[in-house]
Amino acid sequence: MTPSATRTTKSTTAAKTAPRDATARRQRVQSAQTGMAVLKGLARLGGRASLSGLAACVGESPAKVHRYLASLIEEGLVAQDAVTQQYLLGAEAMMIGVAAMRQADPVRMAEPALMRLRESLEVTSFVAVMGNKGPTIIRFEEPGLPVTVNVRVGSVMSLLWSSTGRVFLGLLDDTRVLAQAEEELAHADASLRMQLNASDPIGTLRRDVQAARCASVRDTNLKGISAVSAPLCDHTGKLCGVLTALGATGGFDATPEGPVGRAVRQEAEAASALLGYSLPGN
């Protein structure tokens, strides 16, 4: 065979092989996508489901889902209950989940939210966690023209008179937090105490926060400053931080349904989802 004939044969073979390789790659990608859809569907159903329930969740036939489950079982990502025949997340899937939870940090997950609030609404925003002295700011972002406030990273916020503290007070069932709130109330002047319910000030405040899943204040903690806060929750639903936006009262709508309130709540929900939390009903 001449050299030119050899080159022609090789070119023809390569031309025939290339489409087959591309098709095989697409099939592998599609197979991986379907396998991941089955695994995520099982997670959305609480980590345990029947074959028919899982098939309905991912929108595939039971026969097709069964084939993928068999492969996932081989890899230890799924297991099957011998008694109920239901499928559940396997040991390998749990190890992946544990590794992800170890990396789930409320500050890191909320940092993009702080940036977006600063850029889109030009408001000061921060993340606080519950410290040994009370709600403590640990990440703080300001817009180009910041509002002058005497809070910074490390500042401890009031439980009763700041929106940040009110979220912690409302959503943490901790006797130490309640005792600290009682102490604040006992030392508050009359003008502040008048802003709360006379018969059950702390209980009413807690119920309001629990119902709204957020809190707002106007000229209470800082004169001339309003703020709105929303909870950051981990995969267990436990409060692990609070996202807050604040601004000068004259140009800042701190109502929960205002533009800032909606943005803060949406950003807090998105950050909580990255921490593994799913809102009830989702």
Secondary structure as GFF3:
##gff-version 3
##sequence-region A 1 282
A	DSSP	alpha_helix	3	44	.	.	.	ID=ss1
A	DSSP	beta_strand	48	49	.	.	.	ID=ss2
A	DSSP	alpha_helix	51	58	.	.	.	ID=ss3
A	DSSP	alpha_helix	62	74	.	.	.	ID=ss4
A	DSSP	beta_strand	78	80	.	.	.	ID=ss5
A	DSSP	beta_strand	87	89	.	.	.	ID=ss6
A	DSSP	alpha_helix	91	103	.	.	.	ID=ss7
A	DSSP	alpha_helix	106	121	.	.	.	ID=ss8
A	DSSP	beta_strand	124	131	.	.	.	ID=ss9
A	DSSP	beta_strand	134	141	.	.	.	ID=ss10
A	DSSP	alpha_helix	163	171	.	.	.	ID=ss11
A	DSSP	alpha_helix	175	187	.	.	.	ID=ss12
A	DSSP	alpha_helix	190	193	.	.	.	ID=ss13
A	DSSP	alpha_helix	201	212	.	.	.	ID=ss14
A	DSSP	beta_strand	215	218	.	.	.	ID=ss15
A	DSSP	beta_strand	225	233	.	.	.	ID=ss16
A	DSSP	beta_strand	239	248	.	.	.	ID=ss17
A	DSSP	three_ten_helix	249	251	.	.	.	ID=ss18
A	DSSP	alpha_helix	259	274	.	.	.	ID=ss19
###
